[in-house]
């Protein structure tokens, strides 16, 4: 940034701070003046009651005026230009939804679902266990359940999110520290655990 432009921006920021401080000073002055007038005209108890009512009215009026001004300011801000998209080539007679077509047109990195962190995956396991019957909730995260799931894990493709026989399977990378929290034996290194969610 050029030195002259930085000086102009710094001067503009200082002017805005001065104007804001002056507006706040005037608001405090008018509030104090109203408070003193109420106490001179009425009894202290009546003056306090009127003071609270007027403060509520002032706050509501200020919020209303600010919302109107905020709408005007948002309309005057420049709109973001649309993101450049690439053409999506479809092999075969496949009809993709418009939303999917737009996401794929953004590039390869948008075509894969973001991978969840180990903490998010552990939270997902607990949520699935909570929705199961109470007698099967503990079995869902027990050592026997992990072993039976690991036996079928090698038959499933290694994808972040996929569909198999009408059910969704989420691959879980079980860290040893997460397995200790769940109270189960950690699986061997390199193995994958899957949790099936009904559609």
C-alpha positions as CSV (number, residue, x, y, z in Angstrom):
1,X,0.0,0.0,0.0
2,X,1.4,3.4,-0.9
3,X,2.5,5.7,2.0
4,X,0.1,8.5,0.9
5,X,-2.9,6.1,0.8
6,X,-2.1,4.7,4.2
7,X,-2.0,8.2,5.6
8,X,-5.4,9.0,4.1
9,X,-6.9,5.8,5.5
10,X,-5.4,6.5,9.0
11,X,-6.8,10.0,8.9
12,X,-10.2,8.7,7.9
13,X,-10.2,6.2,10.8
14,X,-9.3,9.0,13.3
15,X,-12.1,11.2,12.0
16,X,-14.6,8.3,12.4
17,X,-13.5,7.7,16.0
18,X,-13.9,11.4,16.8
19,X,-17.4,11.5,15.3
20,X,-18.4,8.3,17.2
21,X,-17.1,9.7,20.5
22,X,-19.0,12.9,19.9
23,X,-22.3,11.1,19.2
24,X,-21.8,9.0,22.3
25,X,-21.2,12.1,24.4
26,X,-24.3,13.8,23.1
27,X,-26.4,10.6,23.8
28,X,-25.1,10.6,27.4
29,X,-25.8,14.3,27.8
30,X,-29.4,13.9,26.6
31,X,-30.0,10.9,28.9
32,X,-28.6,12.7,31.9
33,X,-30.7,15.8,31.1
34,X,-33.9,13.6,30.8
35,X,-33.0,11.9,34.1
36,X,-32.7,15.2,36.0
37,X,-35.9,16.6,34.6
38,X,-37.9,13.6,35.7
39,X,-36.5,13.8,39.2
40,X,-37.3,17.5,39.4
41,X,-40.9,17.0,38.3
42,X,-42.0,13.8,40.0
43,X,-41.3,11.8,43.2
44,X,-38.2,9.5,43.1
45,X,-40.3,6.3,42.8
46,X,-42.4,7.7,40.0
47,X,-39.4,9.2,38.3
48,X,-37.5,5.9,38.3
49,X,-40.5,4.1,36.8
50,X,-40.8,6.7,34.0
51,X,-37.1,6.6,33.5
52,X,-37.2,2.8,32.9
53,X,-40.1,3.1,30.5
54,X,-38.4,5.9,28.5
55,X,-35.1,3.9,28.4
56,X,-36.9,0.9,26.9
57,X,-38.6,3.3,24.3
58,X,-35.2,4.8,23.5
59,X,-33.6,1.4,23.0
60,X,-36.4,0.2,20.7
61,X,-36.4,3.4,18.6
62,X,-32.6,3.2,18.3
63,X,-32.8,-0.5,17.2
64,X,-35.6,0.3,14.7
65,X,-33.6,3.2,13.1
66,X,-30.5,1.1,13.0
67,X,-32.2,-1.8,11.2
68,X,-33.5,0.6,8.6
69,X,-30.1,2.1,8.1
70,X,-28.5,-1.4,8.0
71,X,-30.8,-2.4,5.2
72,X,-29.8,0.6,3.2
73,X,-26.1,0.0,3.8
74,X,-26.3,-3.6,2.8
75,X,-28.1,-2.7,-0.4
76,X,-25.3,-0.2,-1.3
77,X,-22.4,-2.7,-0.8
78,X,-21.0,-4.1,-4.0
79,X,-22.2,-7.7,-4.7
80,X,-19.6,-10.5,-4.9
81,X,-19.0,-11.6,-8.5
82,X,-20.1,-15.1,-9.3
83,X,-17.4,-17.7,-8.9
84,X,-16.0,-19.0,-12.2
85,X,-17.2,-22.5,-12.9
86,X,-16.0,-25.2,-15.2
87,X,-18.0,-27.3,-17.6
88,X,-19.0,-30.7,-16.2
89,X,-18.8,-33.5,-18.7
90,X,-21.2,-36.3,-18.0
91,X,-20.6,-39.8,-19.5
92,X,-23.8,-41.6,-20.3
93,X,-27.4,-40.6,-19.8
94,X,-27.2,-39.4,-16.2
95,X,-29.3,-36.5,-14.9
96,X,-27.5,-34.6,-12.2
97,X,-29.3,-32.2,-9.9
98,X,-28.5,-28.5,-10.5
99,X,-26.9,-28.1,-7.1
100,X,-24.6,-31.1,-7.7
101,X,-23.7,-29.8,-11.1
102,X,-22.8,-26.4,-9.6
103,X,-20.6,-27.9,-6.9
104,X,-18.7,-30.2,-9.4
105,X,-18.2,-27.2,-11.6
106,X,-16.2,-25.4,-8.9
107,X,-13.3,-27.9,-9.2
108,X,-11.9,-31.2,-8.1
109,X,-11.5,-30.3,-4.5
110,X,-15.2,-29.6,-4.1
111,X,-16.1,-33.1,-5.5
112,X,-15.0,-34.9,-2.4
113,X,-16.8,-34.6,1.0
114,X,-14.6,-33.1,3.7
115,X,-13.2,-35.7,6.0
116,X,-14.3,-35.5,9.6
117,X,-11.9,-35.1,12.5
118,X,-11.5,-38.0,15.0
119,X,-13.4,-36.0,17.6
120,X,-16.3,-35.5,15.2
121,X,-16.4,-39.2,14.4
122,X,-16.4,-40.2,18.1
123,X,-19.3,-37.8,18.6
124,X,-21.1,-39.5,15.7
125,X,-20.6,-42.9,17.3
126,X,-22.1,-41.7,20.5
127,X,-25.1,-40.1,18.8
128,X,-25.8,-43.4,17.0
129,X,-25.5,-45.4,20.2
130,X,-27.9,-43.0,22.0
131,X,-30.6,-43.6,19.3
132,X,-30.4,-47.4,19.7
133,X,-32.4,-49.3,22.4
134,X,-30.9,-49.1,25.9
135,X,-30.0,-52.7,26.0
136,X,-28.2,-52.5,22.7
137,X,-26.5,-49.1,23.3
138,X,-23.6,-50.6,25.2
139,X,-23.2,-53.4,22.8
140,X,-22.9,-50.9,19.9
141,X,-19.5,-49.7,21.2
142,X,-18.4,-53.0,22.9
143,X,-15.3,-54.9,21.8
144,X,-17.4,-57.7,20.2
145,X,-19.2,-55.2,18.0
146,X,-15.8,-53.7,16.9
147,X,-14.5,-57.2,16.0
148,X,-17.5,-58.2,14.0
149,X,-17.4,-54.9,12.1
150,X,-13.7,-55.1,11.4
151,X,-14.3,-58.5,9.8
152,X,-16.5,-57.0,7.1
153,X,-14.6,-53.7,6.8
154,X,-12.2,-55.1,4.1
155,X,-15.1,-56.0,1.8
156,X,-16.3,-52.3,1.6
157,X,-14.7,-49.7,-0.6
158,X,-12.5,-47.1,1.1
159,X,-14.5,-44.0,0.4
160,X,-15.4,-41.1,2.7
161,X,-19.1,-41.5,2.2
162,X,-20.9,-44.1,0.0
163,X,-24.1,-46.2,-0.3
164,X,-24.2,-49.9,0.1
165,X,-27.5,-51.9,-0.2
166,X,-29.7,-48.9,0.7
167,X,-27.7,-48.0,3.9
168,X,-25.1,-45.3,4.4
169,X,-21.7,-46.4,5.9
170,X,-19.4,-43.9,7.4
171,X,-15.7,-45.0,7.8
172,X,-14.3,-44.2,11.2
173,X,-10.6,-43.9,11.8
174,X,-10.4,-45.0,15.4
175,X,-7.5,-43.5,17.3
176,X,-6.2,-45.3,20.4
177,X,-7.0,-42.3,22.6
178,X,-10.6,-42.2,21.2
179,X,-11.0,-46.0,21.8
180,X,-10.0,-45.6,25.4
181,X,-12.7,-42.9,25.9
182,X,-15.3,-45.3,24.4
183,X,-14.0,-48.1,26.6
184,X,-13.2,-50.5,23.8
185,X,-10.0,-52.1,22.5
186,X,-8.4,-50.0,19.7
187,X,-8.5,-51.8,16.3
188,X,-5.2,-52.7,14.5
189,X,-3.4,-50.0,12.7
190,X,-4.6,-49.4,9.2
191,X,-8.0,-51.0,9.7
192,X,-11.3,-49.2,9.2
193,X,-14.5,-49.3,11.3
194,X,-17.9,-48.6,9.8
195,X,-21.2,-47.4,11.3
196,X,-24.4,-48.0,9.3
197,X,-27.1,-45.3,9.4
198,X,-30.6,-46.2,8.2
199,X,-32.0,-43.9,5.5
